Protein backbone atom coordinates (compact mmCIF):
# COMPACT_ATOMS: atom_id res chain seq x y z
CA UNK A 1 0.00 0.00 0.00
CA UNK A 2 0.89 3.69 -0.01
CA UNK A 3 2.03 3.67 3.62
CA UNK A 4 4.47 0.84 2.98
CA UNK A 5 5.86 2.52 -0.14
CA UNK A 6 6.37 5.76 1.79
CA UNK A 7 8.14 3.90 4.58
CA UNK A 8 10.44 2.03 2.20
CA UNK A 9 11.18 5.22 0.27
CA UNK A 10 12.17 7.02 3.45
CA UNK A 11 14.19 4.04 4.69
CA UNK A 12 16.13 3.84 1.41
CA UNK A 13 16.92 7.56 1.44
CA UNK A 14 18.02 7.48 5.09
CA UNK A 15 20.37 4.52 4.72
CA UNK A 16 21.81 5.78 1.41
CA UNK A 17 22.56 9.13 3.03
CA UNK A 18 24.14 7.43 6.05
CA UNK A 19 26.48 5.27 3.95
CA UNK A 20 27.42 8.27 1.80
CA UNK A 21 28.17 10.27 4.94
CA UNK A 22 30.52 7.62 6.29
CA UNK A 23 32.32 7.40 2.96
CA UNK A 24 32.66 11.19 2.74
CA UNK A 25 34.51 11.10 6.04
CA UNK A 26 36.77 8.10 5.38
CA UNK A 27 37.46 8.01 1.63
CA UNK A 28 39.50 11.26 1.79
CA UNK A 29 41.76 9.62 4.41
CA UNK A 30 42.74 6.98 1.85
CA UNK A 31 43.07 9.51 -0.96
CA UNK A 32 45.36 11.86 0.94
CA UNK A 33 47.49 9.04 2.33
CA UNK A 34 48.05 7.70 -1.19
CA UNK A 35 48.95 11.21 -2.35
CA UNK A 36 51.69 11.48 0.30
CA UNK A 37 52.87 7.98 -0.64
CA UNK A 38 53.13 9.01 -4.30
CA UNK A 39 55.16 12.11 -3.35
CA UNK A 40 57.52 9.98 -1.25
CA UNK A 41 57.89 7.29 -3.94
CA UNK A 42 58.72 9.87 -6.61
CA UNK A 43 61.26 11.69 -4.45
CA UNK A 44 59.23 14.89 -4.29
CA UNK A 45 59.00 14.32 -0.54
CA UNK A 46 62.43 13.75 1.01
CA UNK A 47 61.97 10.74 3.27
CA UNK A 48 65.46 11.29 4.69
CA UNK A 49 64.21 14.50 6.33
CA UNK A 50 62.30 13.50 9.45
CA UNK A 51 61.11 17.08 9.99
CA UNK A 52 59.91 17.34 6.38
CA UNK A 53 57.99 14.06 6.60
CA UNK A 54 56.35 15.05 9.88
CA UNK A 55 55.33 18.42 8.47
CA UNK A 56 53.83 16.80 5.35
CA UNK A 57 51.77 14.52 7.59
CA UNK A 58 50.62 17.46 9.73
CA UNK A 59 49.52 19.33 6.59
CA UNK A 60 47.57 16.27 5.46
CA UNK A 61 45.78 16.22 8.82
CA UNK A 62 44.63 19.82 8.39
CA UNK A 63 42.99 18.80 5.10
CA UNK A 64 41.27 15.71 6.50
CA UNK A 65 39.57 16.34 9.87
CA UNK A 66 38.83 12.65 10.40
CA UNK A 67 42.53 11.78 10.77
CA UNK A 68 43.65 11.57 14.40
CA UNK A 69 47.25 10.55 13.65
CA UNK A 70 49.47 9.82 10.69
CA UNK A 71 52.94 8.29 10.45
CA UNK A 72 55.70 7.21 8.10
CA UNK A 73 57.65 4.08 9.04
CA UNK A 74 61.16 3.78 7.61
CA UNK A 75 63.49 0.86 6.99
CA UNK A 76 65.52 1.75 10.09
CA UNK A 77 62.36 1.03 12.12
CA UNK A 78 61.67 4.66 12.98
CA UNK A 79 58.19 6.14 12.90
CA UNK A 80 57.84 9.83 12.07
CA UNK A 81 54.37 10.90 13.08
CA UNK A 82 51.90 13.71 13.72
CA UNK A 83 49.16 13.30 16.33
CA UNK A 84 46.02 15.35 16.88
CA UNK A 85 45.10 15.56 20.57
CA UNK A 86 41.59 16.02 22.05
CA UNK A 87 42.21 19.76 22.46
CA UNK A 88 42.93 20.03 18.73
CA UNK A 89 46.68 20.54 19.06
CA UNK A 90 48.85 18.61 16.58
CA UNK A 91 52.21 17.39 17.89
CA UNK A 92 55.05 15.89 15.87
CA UNK A 93 57.64 13.35 17.02
CA UNK A 94 59.71 10.32 16.01
CA UNK A 95 59.54 7.04 17.92
CA UNK A 96 60.88 3.52 17.50
CA UNK A 97 58.58 0.89 16.02
CA UNK A 98 60.03 -1.56 18.49
CA UNK A 99 58.52 0.42 21.38
CA UNK A 100 55.00 0.40 19.94
CA UNK A 101 52.57 -2.46 20.60
CA UNK A 102 52.37 -4.54 17.40
CA UNK A 103 54.53 -1.89 15.71
CA UNK A 104 56.91 -4.35 14.07
CA UNK A 105 54.10 -6.76 13.08
CA UNK A 106 52.18 -4.00 11.32
CA UNK A 107 55.36 -2.85 9.58
CA UNK A 108 55.98 -6.38 8.30
CA UNK A 109 52.47 -6.40 6.85
CA UNK A 110 53.30 -3.23 4.94
CA UNK A 111 56.52 -4.72 3.57
CA UNK A 112 54.60 -7.50 1.84
CA UNK A 113 51.68 -5.34 0.70
CA UNK A 114 51.31 -3.67 -2.69
CA UNK A 115 48.05 -1.82 -2.16
CA UNK A 116 46.41 0.43 0.38
CA UNK A 117 44.32 -1.43 2.96
CA UNK A 118 42.33 -0.77 6.10
CA UNK A 119 43.64 -2.85 8.99
CA UNK A 120 41.90 -4.26 12.02
CA UNK A 121 40.78 -1.84 14.71
CA UNK A 122 43.34 -1.38 17.50
CA UNK A 123 43.66 0.47 20.79
CA UNK A 124 45.56 3.76 20.93
CA UNK A 125 47.15 4.21 24.32
CA UNK A 126 48.01 7.78 23.42
CA UNK A 127 44.40 8.72 22.62
CA UNK A 128 42.87 6.33 25.15
CA UNK A 129 40.38 5.02 22.64
CA UNK A 130 40.16 2.59 19.71
CA UNK A 131 41.18 3.75 16.24
CA UNK A 132 40.55 2.68 12.68
CA UNK A 133 43.68 2.54 10.57
CA UNK A 134 44.55 2.65 6.90
CA UNK A 135 48.02 1.71 5.63
CA UNK A 136 49.79 1.96 2.32
CA UNK A 137 53.27 0.74 1.27
CA UNK A 138 55.65 3.24 -0.31
CA UNK A 139 57.46 1.69 -3.26
CA UNK A 140 59.75 3.22 -5.86
CA UNK A 141 59.07 2.77 -9.55
CA UNK A 142 61.21 -0.40 -9.48
CA UNK A 143 58.85 -1.76 -6.76
CA UNK A 144 61.51 -1.51 -4.03
CA UNK A 145 59.92 -1.00 -0.61
CA UNK A 146 61.20 2.19 1.06
CA UNK A 147 58.72 2.61 3.90
CA UNK A 148 55.08 2.57 4.90
CA UNK A 149 52.47 5.17 5.64
CA UNK A 150 49.51 4.90 7.98
CA UNK A 151 46.68 7.09 9.21
CA UNK A 152 44.27 6.47 12.07
CA UNK A 153 40.74 7.68 12.72
CA UNK A 154 39.67 7.75 16.36
CA UNK A 155 36.26 6.25 17.06
CA UNK A 156 35.33 9.40 18.97
CA UNK A 157 36.23 11.62 16.01
CA UNK A 158 34.25 9.47 13.59
CA UNK A 159 31.20 9.57 15.88
CA UNK A 160 31.53 13.34 16.24
CA UNK A 161 31.84 14.00 12.50
CA UNK A 162 28.88 11.80 11.65
CA UNK A 163 26.83 13.31 14.47
CA UNK A 164 27.58 16.87 13.31
CA UNK A 165 26.38 16.01 9.82
CA UNK A 166 23.09 14.44 10.96
CA UNK A 167 22.07 17.03 13.54
CA UNK A 168 18.33 17.07 13.98
CA UNK A 169 18.07 13.29 13.99
CA UNK A 170 18.59 13.22 17.79
CA UNK A 171 21.81 11.23 17.34
CA UNK A 172 20.03 8.08 16.16
CA UNK A 173 22.86 7.03 13.86
CA UNK A 174 25.00 3.98 14.57
CA UNK A 175 27.71 1.75 13.12
CA UNK A 176 28.06 -1.78 14.40
CA UNK A 177 30.99 -4.15 13.90
CA UNK A 178 29.99 -7.77 13.93
CA UNK A 179 26.66 -8.34 15.61
CA UNK A 180 26.75 -6.09 18.63
CA UNK A 181 29.99 -4.05 18.91
CA UNK A 182 29.32 -0.32 18.58
CA UNK A 183 31.85 1.54 16.42
CA UNK A 184 30.07 4.90 16.04
CA UNK A 185 27.33 6.46 18.16
CA UNK A 186 26.64 9.78 19.89
CA UNK A 187 27.83 8.25 23.21
CA UNK A 188 31.22 7.44 21.67
CA UNK A 189 31.99 11.09 20.82
CA UNK A 190 33.57 11.12 24.27
CA UNK A 191 34.14 7.47 25.20
CA UNK A 192 35.32 8.19 28.73
CA UNK A 193 33.32 6.39 31.37
CA UNK A 194 32.64 3.33 29.24
CA UNK A 195 35.58 1.39 30.65
CA UNK A 196 37.16 0.76 27.26
CA UNK A 197 40.66 -0.69 27.07
CA UNK A 198 42.97 -2.67 24.82
CA UNK A 199 41.21 -5.85 25.93
CA UNK A 200 37.74 -4.34 25.38
CA UNK A 201 38.11 -1.55 22.80
CA UNK A 202 34.44 -1.30 21.80
CA UNK A 203 31.24 -1.34 23.88
CA UNK A 204 28.29 -3.56 23.04
CA UNK A 205 24.81 -2.31 22.20
CA UNK A 206 23.72 -3.00 25.78
CA UNK A 207 26.60 -0.95 27.24
CA UNK A 208 26.17 2.23 25.19
CA UNK A 209 23.36 3.83 27.24
CA UNK A 210 20.84 3.68 24.40
CA UNK A 211 17.72 1.64 25.31
CA UNK A 212 16.47 1.66 21.71
CA UNK A 213 19.72 0.42 20.16
CA UNK A 214 19.91 -2.21 22.91
CA UNK A 215 16.72 -3.73 21.45
CA UNK A 216 18.18 -3.92 17.94
CA UNK A 217 18.28 -7.73 17.80
CA UNK A 218 15.12 -8.30 19.84
CA UNK A 219 12.14 -10.02 18.24
CA UNK A 220 10.71 -7.64 15.64
CA UNK A 221 7.17 -6.33 15.83
CA UNK A 222 4.94 -8.42 13.59
CA UNK A 223 3.74 -6.01 10.91
CA UNK A 224 3.45 -8.28 7.83
CA UNK A 225 2.99 -5.58 5.20
CA UNK A 226 5.81 -3.40 6.55
CA UNK A 227 8.07 -6.40 7.10
CA UNK A 228 7.59 -7.47 3.49
CA UNK A 229 8.18 -3.94 2.25
CA UNK A 230 11.37 -3.38 4.27
CA UNK A 231 12.85 -6.80 3.57
CA UNK A 232 16.60 -6.80 4.27
CA UNK A 233 16.62 -3.00 4.52
CA UNK A 234 15.45 -2.87 8.12
CA UNK A 235 13.22 -4.04 10.92
CA UNK A 236 10.68 -2.64 13.41
CA UNK A 237 11.20 -3.19 17.14
CA UNK A 238 9.47 -2.02 20.29
CA UNK A 239 11.35 -0.04 22.96
CA UNK A 240 10.32 2.48 25.62
CA UNK A 241 6.67 1.91 24.77
CA UNK A 242 7.10 2.98 21.13
CA UNK A 243 7.78 1.30 17.82
CA UNK A 244 11.05 2.11 16.06
CA UNK A 245 12.17 1.52 12.51
CA UNK A 246 15.81 0.45 12.10
CA UNK A 247 17.29 0.89 8.64
CA UNK A 248 20.80 -0.28 7.85
CA UNK A 249 23.18 -1.54 5.22
CA UNK A 250 26.31 -3.66 5.32
CA UNK A 251 29.55 -1.90 4.39
CA UNK A 252 32.74 -3.83 3.62
CA UNK A 253 35.35 -1.18 2.86
CA UNK A 254 37.11 -0.12 6.03
CA UNK A 255 38.60 -3.18 7.65
CA UNK A 256 38.46 -6.96 7.71
CA UNK A 257 35.12 -7.05 9.53
CA UNK A 258 31.86 -5.90 7.89
CA UNK A 259 30.07 -2.86 9.30
CA UNK A 260 26.36 -2.33 9.77
CA UNK A 261 25.70 1.36 9.05
CA UNK A 262 22.30 2.81 9.82
CA UNK A 263 19.84 4.91 11.74
CA UNK A 264 16.62 4.40 13.63
CA UNK A 265 13.52 6.59 13.99
CA UNK A 266 9.99 6.31 15.45
CA UNK A 267 7.51 4.50 13.25
CA UNK A 268 5.10 7.43 13.53
CA UNK A 269 7.63 9.71 11.82
CA UNK A 270 7.32 7.63 8.68
CA UNK A 271 3.55 7.18 8.90
CA UNK A 272 3.23 10.90 9.60
CA UNK A 273 4.18 11.48 5.96
CA UNK A 274 1.16 9.42 4.95
CA UNK A 275 -1.10 11.34 7.38
CA UNK A 276 0.03 14.64 5.88
CA UNK A 277 -0.57 13.27 2.40
CA UNK A 278 -4.04 12.06 3.38
CA UNK A 279 -4.97 15.36 5.04
CA UNK A 280 -3.78 17.22 1.98
CA UNK A 281 -5.91 15.01 -0.25
CA UNK A 282 -8.97 15.61 1.95
CA UNK A 283 -8.47 19.38 1.91
CA UNK A 284 -7.92 19.31 -1.85
CA UNK A 285 -11.03 17.21 -2.43
CA UNK A 286 -13.14 19.51 -0.23
CA UNK A 287 -11.92 22.57 -2.09
CA UNK A 288 -12.75 20.91 -5.39
CA UNK A 289 -16.30 20.06 -4.25
CA UNK A 290 -16.89 23.65 -3.08
CA UNK A 291 -15.58 24.99 -6.38
CA UNK A 292 -17.85 22.64 -8.35
CA UNK A 293 -20.93 23.68 -6.34
CA UNK A 294 -20.10 27.36 -6.83
CA UNK A 295 -19.67 26.77 -10.56
CA UNK A 296 -23.04 25.00 -10.73
CA UNK A 297 -24.82 27.82 -8.88
CA UNK A 298 -23.20 30.42 -11.10
CA UNK A 299 -24.03 28.39 -14.20
CA UNK A 300 -27.72 28.15 -13.25
CA UNK A 301 -27.83 31.88 -12.51
CA UNK A 302 -26.21 32.75 -15.82
CA UNK A 303 -28.53 30.39 -17.72
CA UNK A 304 -31.63 31.98 -16.14
CA UNK A 305 -30.44 35.50 -16.91
CA UNK A 306 -29.59 34.57 -20.48
CA UNK A 307 -33.01 32.97 -20.93
CA UNK A 308 -34.61 36.21 -19.66
CA UNK A 309 -32.68 38.31 -22.16
CA UNK A 310 -33.52 35.89 -24.96
CA UNK A 311 -37.22 36.05 -24.05
CA UNK A 312 -37.05 39.86 -23.96
CA UNK A 313 -35.47 40.02 -27.39
CA UNK A 314 -38.18 37.72 -28.76
CA UNK A 315 -40.92 39.94 -27.21
CA UNK A 316 -39.47 43.02 -28.87
CA UNK A 317 -39.36 41.13 -32.14
CA UNK A 318 -43.10 40.38 -31.73
CA UNK A 319 -43.76 44.05 -30.79
CA UNK A 320 -44.97 43.07 -27.31
CA UNK A 321 -44.06 46.02 -25.07
CA UNK A 322 -46.66 45.81 -22.29
CA UNK A 323 -44.94 43.57 -19.70
CA UNK A 324 -41.58 44.44 -18.04
CA UNK A 325 -39.07 41.72 -18.68
CA UNK A 326 -35.72 42.90 -17.30
CA UNK A 327 -34.56 41.30 -14.05
CA UNK A 328 -31.53 42.56 -12.24
CA UNK A 329 -28.48 40.27 -12.52
CA UNK A 330 -25.30 40.11 -10.44
CA UNK A 331 -23.35 39.63 -13.64
CA UNK A 332 -22.57 43.12 -14.91
CA UNK A 333 -22.46 42.24 -18.60
CA UNK A 334 -25.82 40.46 -18.49
CA UNK A 335 -27.36 43.29 -16.41
CA UNK A 336 -26.10 45.87 -18.94
CA UNK A 337 -27.62 43.84 -21.80
CA UNK A 338 -30.96 43.68 -19.97
CA UNK A 339 -31.05 47.43 -19.36
CA UNK A 340 -30.25 48.05 -23.03
CA UNK A 341 -33.23 45.93 -24.05
CA UNK A 342 -35.46 47.85 -21.60
CA UNK A 343 -34.39 51.09 -23.26
CA UNK A 344 -35.02 49.62 -26.71
CA UNK A 345 -38.55 48.65 -25.64
CA UNK A 346 -39.29 52.17 -24.47
CA UNK A 347 -38.27 53.92 -27.73
C-alpha positions in Angstrom: 0.0 0.0 0.0 0.9 3.7 0.0 2.0 3.7 3.6 4.5 0.8 3.0 5.9 2.5 -0.1 6.4 5.8 1.8 8.1 3.9 4.6 10.4 2.0 2.2 11.2 5.2 0.3 12.2 7.0 3.4 14.2 4.0 4.7 16.1 3.8 1.4 16.9 7.6 1.4 18.0 7.5 5.1 20.4 4.5 4.7 21.8 5.8 1.4 22.6 9.1 3.0 24.1 7.4 6.1 26.5 5.3 3.9 27.4 8.3 1.8 28.2 10.3 4.9 30.5 7.6 6.3 32.3 7.4 3.0 32.7 11.2 2.7 34.5 11.1 6.0 36.8 8.1 5.4 37.5 8.0 1.6 39.5 11.3 1.8 41.8 9.6 4.4 42.7 7.0 1.9 43.1 9.5 -1.0 45.4 11.9 0.9 47.5 9.0 2.3 48.0 7.7 -1.2 49.0 11.2 -2.4 51.7 11.5 0.3 52.9 8.0 -0.6 53.1 9.0 -4.3 55.2 12.1 -3.4 57.5 10.0 -1.3 57.9 7.3 -3.9 58.7 9.9 -6.6 61.3 11.7 -4.4 59.2 14.9 -4.3 59.0 14.3 -0.5 62.4 13.8 1.0 62.0 10.7 3.3 65.5 11.3 4.7 64.2 14.5 6.3 62.3 13.5 9.4 61.1 17.1 10.0 59.9 17.3 6.4 58.0 14.1 6.6 56.3 15.1 9.9 55.3 18.4 8.5 53.8 16.8 5.4 51.8 14.5 7.6 50.6 17.5 9.7 49.5 19.3 6.6 47.6 16.3 5.5 45.8 16.2 8.8 44.6 19.8 8.4 43.0 18.8 5.1 41.3 15.7 6.5 39.6 16.3 9.9 38.8 12.6 10.4 42.5 11.8 10.8 43.7 11.6 14.4 47.2 10.5 13.7 49.5 9.8 10.7 52.9 8.3 10.5 55.7 7.2 8.1 57.6 4.1 9.0 61.2 3.8 7.6 63.5 0.9 7.0 65.5 1.8 10.1 62.4 1.0 12.1 61.7 4.7 13.0 58.2 6.1 12.9 57.8 9.8 12.1 54.4 10.9 13.1 51.9 13.7 13.7 49.2 13.3 16.3 46.0 15.3 16.9 45.1 15.6 20.6 41.6 16.0 22.0 42.2 19.8 22.5 42.9 20.0 18.7 46.7 20.5 19.1 48.8 18.6 16.6 52.2 17.4 17.9 55.1 15.9 15.9 57.6 13.4 17.0 59.7 10.3 16.0 59.5 7.0 17.9 60.9 3.5 17.5 58.6 0.9 16.0 60.0 -1.6 18.5 58.5 0.4 21.4 55.0 0.4 19.9 52.6 -2.5 20.6 52.4 -4.5 17.4 54.5 -1.9 15.7 56.9 -4.4 14.1 54.1 -6.8 13.1 52.2 -4.0 11.3 55.4 -2.8 9.6 56.0 -6.4 8.3 52.5 -6.4 6.9 53.3 -3.2 4.9 56.5 -4.7 3.6 54.6 -7.5 1.8 51.7 -5.3 0.7 51.3 -3.7 -2.7 48.1 -1.8 -2.2 46.4 0.4 0.4 44.3 -1.4 3.0 42.3 -0.8 6.1 43.6 -2.9 9.0 41.9 -4.3 12.0 40.8 -1.8 14.7 43.3 -1.4 17.5 43.7 0.5 20.8 45.6 3.8 20.9 47.2 4.2 24.3 48.0 7.8 23.4 44.4 8.7 22.6 42.9 6.3 25.2 40.4 5.0 22.6 40.2 2.6 19.7 41.2 3.7 16.2 40.5 2.7 12.7 43.7 2.5 10.6 44.5 2.6 6.9 48.0 1.7 5.6 49.8 2.0 2.3 53.3 0.7 1.3 55.6 3.2 -0.3 57.5 1.7 -3.3 59.7 3.2 -5.9 59.1 2.8 -9.5 61.2 -0.4 -9.5 58.9 -1.8 -6.8 61.5 -1.5 -4.0 59.9 -1.0 -0.6 61.2 2.2 1.1 58.7 2.6 3.9 55.1 2.6 4.9 52.5 5.2 5.6 49.5 4.9 8.0 46.7 7.1 9.2 44.3 6.5 12.1 40.7 7.7 12.7 39.7 7.7 16.4 36.3 6.2 17.1 35.3 9.4 19.0 36.2 11.6 16.0 34.2 9.5 13.6 31.2 9.6 15.9 31.5 13.3 16.2 31.8 14.0 12.5 28.9 11.8 11.6 26.8 13.3 14.5 27.6 16.9 13.3 26.4 16.0 9.8 23.1 14.4 11.0 22.1 17.0 13.5 18.3 17.1 14.0 18.1 13.3 14.0 18.6 13.2 17.8 21.8 11.2 17.3 20.0 8.1 16.2 22.9 7.0 13.9 25.0 4.0 14.6 27.7 1.8 13.1 28.1 -1.8 14.4 31.0 -4.1 13.9 30.0 -7.8 13.9 26.7 -8.3 15.6 26.7 -6.1 18.6 30.0 -4.1 18.9 29.3 -0.3 18.6 31.8 1.5 16.4 30.1 4.9 16.0 27.3 6.5 18.2 26.6 9.8 19.9 27.8 8.3 23.2 31.2 7.4 21.7 32.0 11.1 20.8 33.6 11.1 24.3 34.1 7.5 25.2 35.3 8.2 28.7 33.3 6.4 31.4 32.6 3.3 29.2 35.6 1.4 30.7 37.2 0.8 27.3 40.7 -0.7 27.1 43.0 -2.7 24.8 41.2 -5.8 25.9 37.7 -4.3 25.4 38.1 -1.5 22.8 34.4 -1.3 21.8 31.2 -1.3 23.9 28.3 -3.6 23.0 24.8 -2.3 22.2 23.7 -3.0 25.8 26.6 -1.0 27.2 26.2 2.2 25.2 23.4 3.8 27.2 20.8 3.7 24.4 17.7 1.6 25.3 16.5 1.7 21.7 19.7 0.4 20.2 19.9 -2.2 22.9 16.7 -3.7 21.5 18.2 -3.9 17.9 18.3 -7.7 17.8 15.1 -8.3 19.8 12.1 -10.0 18.2 10.7 -7.6 15.6 7.2 -6.3 15.8 4.9 -8.4 13.6 3.7 -6.0 10.9 3.5 -8.3 7.8 3.0 -5.6 5.2 5.8 -3.4 6.5 8.1 -6.4 7.1 7.6 -7.5 3.5 8.2 -3.9 2.3 11.4 -3.4 4.3 12.9 -6.8 3.6 16.6 -6.8 4.3 16.6 -3.0 4.5 15.5 -2.9 8.1 13.2 -4.0 10.9 10.7 -2.6 13.4 11.2 -3.2 17.1 9.5 -2.0 20.3 11.4 0.0 23.0 10.3 2.5 25.6 6.7 1.9 24.8 7.1 3.0 21.1 7.8 1.3 17.8 11.0 2.1 16.1 12.2 1.5 12.5 15.8 0.4 12.1 17.3 0.9 8.6 20.8 -0.3 7.9 23.2 -1.5 5.2 26.3 -3.7 5.3 29.6 -1.9 4.4 32.7 -3.8 3.6 35.4 -1.2 2.9 37.1 -0.1 6.0 38.6 -3.2 7.6 38.5 -7.0 7.7 35.1 -7.0 9.5 31.9 -5.9 7.9 30.1 -2.9 9.3 26.4 -2.3 9.8 25.7 1.4 9.0 22.3 2.8 9.8 19.8 4.9 11.7 16.6 4.4 13.6 13.5 6.6 14.0 10.0 6.3 15.4 7.5 4.5 13.2 5.1 7.4 13.5 7.6 9.7 11.8 7.3 7.6 8.7 3.5 7.2 8.9 3.2 10.9 9.6 4.2 11.5 6.0 1.2 9.4 5.0 -1.1 11.3 7.4 0.0 14.6 5.9 -0.6 13.3 2.4 -4.0 12.1 3.4 -5.0 15.4 5.0 -3.8 17.2 2.0 -5.9 15.0 -0.2 -9.0 15.6 1.9 -8.5 19.4 1.9 -7.9 19.3 -1.9 -11.0 17.2 -2.4 -13.1 19.5 -0.2 -11.9 22.6 -2.1 -12.8 20.9 -5.4 -16.3 20.1 -4.2 -16.9 23.6 -3.1 -15.6 25.0 -6.4 -17.8 22.6 -8.4 -20.9 23.7 -6.3 -20.1 27.4 -6.8 -19.7 26.8 -10.6 -23.0 25.0 -10.7 -24.8 27.8 -8.9 -23.2 30.4 -11.1 -24.0 28.4 -14.2 -27.7 28.1 -13.3 -27.8 31.9 -12.5 -26.2 32.7 -15.8 -28.5 30.4 -17.7 -31.6 32.0 -16.1 -30.4 35.5 -16.9 -29.6 34.6 -20.5 -33.0 33.0 -20.9 -34.6 36.2 -19.7 -32.7 38.3 -22.2 -33.5 35.9 -25.0 -37.2 36.1 -24.0 -37.1 39.9 -24.0 -35.5 40.0 -27.4 -38.2 37.7 -28.8 -40.9 39.9 -27.2 -39.5 43.0 -28.9 -39.4 41.1 -32.1 -43.1 40.4 -31.7 -43.8 44.0 -30.8 -45.0 43.1 -27.3 -44.1 46.0 -25.1 -46.7 45.8 -22.3 -44.9 43.6 -19.7 -41.6 44.4 -18.0 -39.1 41.7 -18.7 -35.7 42.9 -17.3 -34.6 41.3 -14.0 -31.5 42.6 -12.2 -28.5 40.3 -12.5 -25.3 40.1 -10.4 -23.4 39.6 -13.6 -22.6 43.1 -14.9 -22.5 42.2 -18.6 -25.8 40.5 -18.5 -27.4 43.3 -16.4 -26.1 45.9 -18.9 -27.6 43.8 -21.8 -31.0 43.7 -20.0 -31.0 47.4 -19.4 -30.2 48.1 -23.0 -33.2 45.9 -24.1 -35.5 47.8 -21.6 -34.4 51.1 -23.3 -35.0 49.6 -26.7 -38.5 48.6 -25.6 -39.3 52.2 -24.5 -38.3 53.9 -27.7 
